[in-house]
Amino acid sequence: MSSMSDPRLVRIAVIGALVAALGLAGCGRKGGLDPPPGATAAADQAAPPPGAAPPASPDALPPPVQPLPRRTPIDWLID
């Protein structure tokens, strides 16, 4: 091997490692965040302030807007 091939191989290896790291950076579980340790459901249900309007019934609320699914070029790995 010549002395010119060593920097080229190093550059190719670094680019390959960056592509692999960025490709795997998006992997993970889809969903909401987990609550912190020790958190309880009672902490989420705070009492409304006095004089506040009562919460609307679920029938009176409009249906939630569904976000468009975000797709990436490597989604075929998990489909």
C-alpha positions in Angstrom: 0.0 0.0 0.0 1.1 3.5 -0.7 1.1 6.3 1.8 -1.8 8.0 0.0 -4.2 5.1 0.7 -4.0 5.4 4.5 -5.8 8.8 4.8 -8.4 7.7 2.2 -9.2 4.5 4.2 -9.4 6.5 7.4 -11.8 9.0 5.7 -14.0 6.2 4.4 -14.1 4.5 7.8 -15.1 7.8 9.5 -17.8 8.5 7.0 -19.1 4.9 7.4 -19.2 5.3 11.2 -21.0 8.6 10.9 -23.6 7.2 8.6 -24.2 4.2 10.9 -24.4 6.4 14.0 -26.9 8.8 12.4 -28.9 5.9 11.0 -29.2 4.3 14.4 -29.8 7.6 16.3 -33.5 7.6 15.3 -34.1 4.1 16.7 -36.1 3.8 19.8 -39.5 3.2 21.2 -42.3 5.4 19.9 -44.7 6.9 22.4 -44.9 9.4 25.2 -42.3 10.0 27.9 -42.2 7.8 30.9 -43.1 9.4 34.2 -40.2 10.1 36.6 -39.6 7.5 39.3 -41.9 8.0 42.3 -44.5 10.0 40.4 -48.1 9.1 41.1 -51.3 9.6 39.2 -52.6 11.7 42.0 -50.1 14.4 41.2 -51.5 14.7 37.7 -55.0 15.3 39.0 -54.7 18.8 40.5 -57.9 20.5 41.7 -59.2 23.3 39.5 -59.0 26.8 40.9 -62.1 28.2 42.5 -64.4 29.8 40.0 -63.1 27.9 37.1 -65.5 26.5 34.5 -66.3 22.8 34.8 -64.5 20.6 32.3 -66.4 19.8 29.1 -67.8 16.4 28.6 -65.9 14.2 26.1 -68.9 14.3 23.8 -68.7 18.0 23.5 -65.0 18.1 22.4 -64.1 17.9 18.7 -62.2 14.8 17.6 -58.4 15.1 18.0 -56.4 15.9 14.9 -54.3 12.9 13.8 -50.7 14.0 12.9 -49.3 12.8 9.6 -46.8 9.9 10.1 -43.2 10.9 9.7 -41.3 8.5 7.5 -37.6 8.2 7.1 -35.6 6.4 4.4 -34.6 3.6 6.8 -38.1 2.9 8.1 -38.1 -0.3 6.1 -35.9 -1.8 8.8 -38.7 -1.6 11.4 -41.7 -2.3 9.2 
